[in-house]
Amino acid sequence: MSPASMTGFARSEGAVEGTSWAWELRSVNGRGLELRFRLPGGLDALEPKLREATGQRLKRGNVTANLTIRREETARLSVDQAALEQLLTVAMALAARIPGGQPPRAEALLGLPGIMRAAAPLESEGLQQALVDAVTSGFSEALAALVTSRGQEGLRLGAILAGQIEEVAQLHETAGVQAADQPAAQRTRMLETVQALMRDTPGLPEERIAQEVALLAARSDVREELDRLSAHLDAARALLAEGEAIGRRFDFLVQEFNREANTLCSKSASVALTTTGLKLKATIEQLREQVQNIE
């Protein structure tokens, strides 16, 4: 099973008796699952049900769901009777005062501003329920498409992660070879340190010298870090094979990778091993950046 990304986009649309609707779902990275719904007035009651459905399909990510409603029916016109009566009274009185005046024509009165106005569309209860049903079904369709989109992006991320894990494995192998020369290099340093101690501090107790040698030897041993790094590589491969909802655990594991690489660099007694340790840190950082996208 491949991991899923937290990044994705989906859209669904349709129409019910002259009213069109469209869902757009967008998802980006997030520490948990954060949902934002933007619904037109009158459809707010749908949100709890839609949130529940989303939580059953997604585990992490910042998800924005936007619903757009457009009413495509032609607006009906109605006459403002009060304004028409007032205007007609004034017009008739004016015509009576003008010699040879004619009564106002109907089309002239109706063409005056404020007499005709658009009436609110009539919407039956059945049509409203049909719209709710269509919108709810459309959300399920868009949510399924979003899951698919995140899964496809997850396939790409999985391939990148697998490649980066193998890069870490190769660097781990190189560090193991270079660390084999670590005791000899550190022994030379120890002898130089002991000679300096004896030169600067005559009569230094042998116990103190032994303690310094033992301390330097412990600091130079990187076998424990390499063993832990090997175990982390096995755990990373197992997580990648598991696939589902691995983001948080993978993020924690990468922190452990980085801790071992830091310790390896601090204990290094050779330029070659230090260089490999720095390459390890850079590759692990690239791995961490990609893991931030995993659900």
Buried (B, 14 or more C-beta within 10 A) or exposed (E): EBBBBBBBBBBBEBEBBEBEBBBBBBBBBBEEBEBEBEBEEEBEEBBEEBBEBBEEEBBBBBBBBBBEBEEEEEEEEEEEEEBBEEBBEEBEEEEEEEEEEEEBEEEEBEEEEEBBEEEEEEBEEEBBEBBBEBBBEBBBBBBEBBBEBBBBBBEEBBEBBBEBBEBBBEBBEBBBEBBEEBBEBBBEEBEEBBEEBEEEEEEBEEEEBEEBBEEBEEEBBBEEBBEBBBEBBEBBBEBBEEBEBBBBBBBEBBEBBBBBBBBBBEBBBBEBBBBBBBBBBEBBEBBBEBBEBBB
